[in-house]
Every structure is written in C-alpha cells, then in structure tokens.
Amino acid sequence: MIRSIQIATIILWGVFACAAPVMAQSTQPATAAVVDTSLPRPDVPLPTGMTPLFDGKTLNGWVQIPPDSWTVQDGIIASRGIARGVLYTVNQYDNYRVIFDIRHASGKPDHQACVLFFGFAPVAGETPLDALGAVQIQVPVGYTWDYRKGHNNAGKGEFTSLKHPKYDVTQWSRVELLINATKGTARMAVAQPVGSDAVEVVDFNVADAGRTGPFALQMHNKGLFDQYTNIAIEVNPARDDLITVNSRP
C-alpha cells in the first residue's frame, strides 16, 4: 500500500514538472518569436531635418492600447498580434512630415498595416475611440478608411489614388506622409526598395477633417505582425512637398 502511494506521488510530480514549462510558454510568448528578422532593417539614412520619433530601443514617447501589444527588438517596433489596437505618440501634431520604414511580416487573419492621423488622443477615464476616431491610410499599398464620427467608411470622394507600382508588403518600404491639419490634407509617397525614388500613392483632402492629434500605428486585428523602424518627424515642414519623390515612372 505504502509503495503504491509512493509510486503515485512520483507520477504526479512528473506530470506537474512536464506541464509547468508549457504553461509558461503559453502565457509569456518569447519576444524573439514576434519579430521576423529574416530581412535586416534598412540602414538608408533619413532625409536631413528629421527628428526621430523612435529611439531604436524603447517605446518612450509612445502609448499602446491594449498594453503590451507592441515590442521593440533589433531597432524595430513590432506588433505582437495580441489584439486590435494602436500605438500612438504622446505628443500631438498639426502640420508635419513623418517618414518611416515598414514591412508586413504576416497575418492570420490578414490585413494591411495601417497608420492614423487627425485622431483624438484618449482622455483619462474615458473609453478610447476606435482607431482614435482618425483617418487611416494602409501602408504601403494606399488603401483607406475614415473612422471619424458619422463616417466609418472607405472615404469615397475624400481620397485620390494615384498611379503607382504594385508593392510587395512583405519587403521593406520607405513611406513619407505630409500632413496638414490646417488644410485637412495628407499626401503619401512610397519608395520600394528603400533608398529608391518614391512615388506618390494616395492623397486625402477634406478641409473640416483636419485637427491636431497624435500620429499612430494601428494593428487592425488580432494575429497581425507588422514592423516599423527609422521613424522620424519634421514639424512645420520647410517645404510643402514630398521630399522623397525625385522622379515619377
């Protein structure tokens, strides 16, 4: 009888010992598994006059909803696929140029990577607006959505799609956005590969949509793994044009 109890005890300890590591892995996914480093991040310098929004090491200056849904590794900001949400700047901007490098690693269910502008920074104690109630452009392909109150649609008549190459979203692209809250305008250009001349892809023009707000990266749904690096801003740009566009196809 005693020997049977001892054997049963040993078996139970063995079960717990085997189960514990599996539970730890399921509740605390390794950061290394989130960031796809199969393609090195671009090292092409940003244009002069740009101020970094990302220090390459931390998410200082950014706020994420929900918590722990983004991470930093090897100089890359990466979504962790946890849930629909945003990563937005603490500072708010009105007229500015923002340039960054982006690639979409994978998604299940899949969706394009997104950025947001003309939105509302969340107010303490209040439920944040979905997608910050902002205007969305999907990068680098140029698809669009308008999350402003009373809209929540693709923004027909608000956006102008321009002739541009077909982009491979799994490769790194350099994106430039020129955003003017005073005029309610935004223009986007894309260079693929990074370092080549950019091509203007899509424009937004709705005078009453312009407002001061954060710049944000959006994880459209759970299961998406997007990567950003070399993010920088020029406030009140010296030039009112897309500086990465040097020639057109």
Secondary structure, 3 states (H helix, E strand, C coil): CHHHHHHHHHHHHHHHHHHHHHHHHHHCCCHHHCCCCCCCCCCCCCCCCCEECCCCCCCCCEEEECCCCEEEECCEEEECCCCCEEEEECCCECEEEEEEEEEEEEECCCCCEEEEECCCCCCCCCCCCHHHHCEEEEECCCCEEECCCCCCECCCCCEEECCCCCCCCCCCEEEEEEEECCCCEEEEEEECCCCCCCEEEEEEECHHHCCCECCEEEECCCCEEEEEEEEEEEECCCCCCCCCCCCCC
